[in-house]
Amino acid sequence: MPENREVHPVELVDAAGRAIGTCTVAEAHTLPGRHHRAYSVLLAGPDGVLLQRRAAAKTRFPLRWSNTCCGHPAPNGDLAASAAQRLAEEMGVTGVELHEVGEFDYRAEDAATNRVEDEHDHVLVGYVDGATPEPDPAEVGQWRWVPLPELRAAVEADPDSYTPWLPGVLHLAEPAVLNT
């Protein structure tokens, strides 16, 4: 049986991203939501950027295409180490050096699941050459490599097929991805 990540603690933050407390993942994502720290990882490679289609069982925005992986660092935890661990657990990709390229805030309600994202999101990028993901099927329904220009056009043409945080991730990650 997969681990219940909904009971893990997350770090609540204020508008400036400063830690102000903790709650569980479930509490943070139950309406009206609680503003908390998260991270989004985007891997780049010769064939573009690595996307995942979130599994049907996900509690927030299932079956939508998104960046390589997402998660929440433990309160006072190491962001890059947490992101690398989650990348291994969710996508089966290891040994990637991740670099933080920025952070942004977003809020998005998922009417289909009655959950909310209210996150201070740190964006990390990494480069892989020839990696073949071995994702956890409880987390990831599909994956694919997509050239960045094609992805930008697809998100603009059909935003409801993508997670609401993906445009913010791409905005921060694109300069780093283009320079790899």
N, C-alpha and C positions, 0 to 999 in steps of 0.2 A: 504494500500500500504506500502511495507517495506521501512524503512528509507534508504536514499541514503548515504551510508557510503563513497562514492567516493569524497564527498565534505568536509569531515572532515579534519582538519589539522594534519599533521605528523611532527615529529621533524627530520630535516636533521642532519646528523652527519658526522664527519671526519673519517679518517681511525682508529683513536684511540677511537671512540665512543663518542667524545665530541660534544655537540650540537653546530650547526653553522647556524641554520636558520629553516624556516618552508616552507611547501608547502602543497597542498592538496594530499589526497590519490591518486587521478587520475593522478596528475602531477608526483608523485613519481614513479608510475607504468607505465607511458607512455615512450616508447623508446625515448632516450637511458637510461632512468631511473635516479633516484636520490637516493643516499645512505641515508637511513633513519632508525630510531629506530623502532623495532617491538618486539613482544614476541610470544612465542609458549608454550602452556600448554600441559603437558602430565599427565593424571591421571592414577594411578595404583590401582589395586584392587585384590581380591582373584583369579580372572579369567584371570589376565594379565594386559595389558594396553588398554585403551579405545581409539579406532580409530574412525574417521568419514570419510565418503566418501563425498567429497565436492559436493554441489548441482550443477546441470547443468547450473544454471544461474550465477555462480561465474565468475568473470572477469579474474581470473588467475588460471590456472590449474584445471578447473572444472572436476568433475567425477573421480578425483584421491583420493586414500586413503591417509589420513594424520593423524597427531597427534590430540589430543582431540579438541583443538581450537587454533586459532591464532588471532592476532590483532595488533593495533598500539596504544600506549599510547598517550594521548594528550601532546603537548609540555609542558615540565616541570611538567608533571603529575606523579602521584604515580603509578609505574609499577605494583605492586602486586594488588592494588585496581582495576586498569584498567583491569588486566587479570581476576580477580574474577568476575567483572561485565560482561565481554565478555563471560566468561564461562557460566554464568547464561543466558545471552541473546541467545547465539548460541546453547548451549547444554541443557539448563534447569537444570543445576546442581548448587546447592548453598551450602554454609556452609563448603567449603573445604579450609583448610589451605594450601596455596601455598608457596613453597620455591624456590628461584632462585638458580640454580645449575651451571650456567655459561652462556657465550655468545659467539657467533661466527658470522662471516660474510659470506654471500653467495650471489651469483648472478645467476639468471636463467631466460632465455628468454622462453616465452611460444609462440611457433610458431602458435598454433591453435587460440590464441586470440590476438596476436600481442602486448602482454603486457610483462612486465619484473618485476622480483623481484630483488631488490638490497638492501639487508637489513643487519643491525646490530641487530641480533636476540638474545634476552634474553630468556633463557629456564627456565621454572618454572614447578615443579612437585608437585603433591598432591596425597594423598591416600584416597580412598573412599571404604567403605565396604557395598556392596549391593545397591549402587545407581543405579536407572534406569533413564537414560537420557530421556528428553522430548525435542528433538531438534526442532529448527526453520526450517521448510522445505524449506524456501528460502535460507538457509545457508547449510543445511546438508541433503544429500540424503539418507544415511544409516549410521548405527553405529554398532560397534561390539567390544567385548572384545577379545584380542588375547594374548596368552602367548608370552613373549618376545623372546624366542628362535625361535618360529614359525615365528614371525614377521621379525626377522633378516634374516632368510632364505628366506622368501618371497620377501623382498626388494632386496636382492641380486639376486634372480632368475628372477624377473620381475620388474626392477626399474621404468619402464614407467607407471606402475599402481599406483605409489606412488608419492607424491609431492617431488620435488628435495631437499627441506630443511629437510625432515624427517630423512635421515641418520645423519645429524648434530645434530638434536634434540636427536636422540637415543644415539649417542656417549656421549653427555653430561648428559643425563637423566639416562642412564642405571645403573651407580653405585648407584645412589640414589634410584632407583626403586628396585634394588636387595637387598638393605638394609632396605626396609620397612617391 
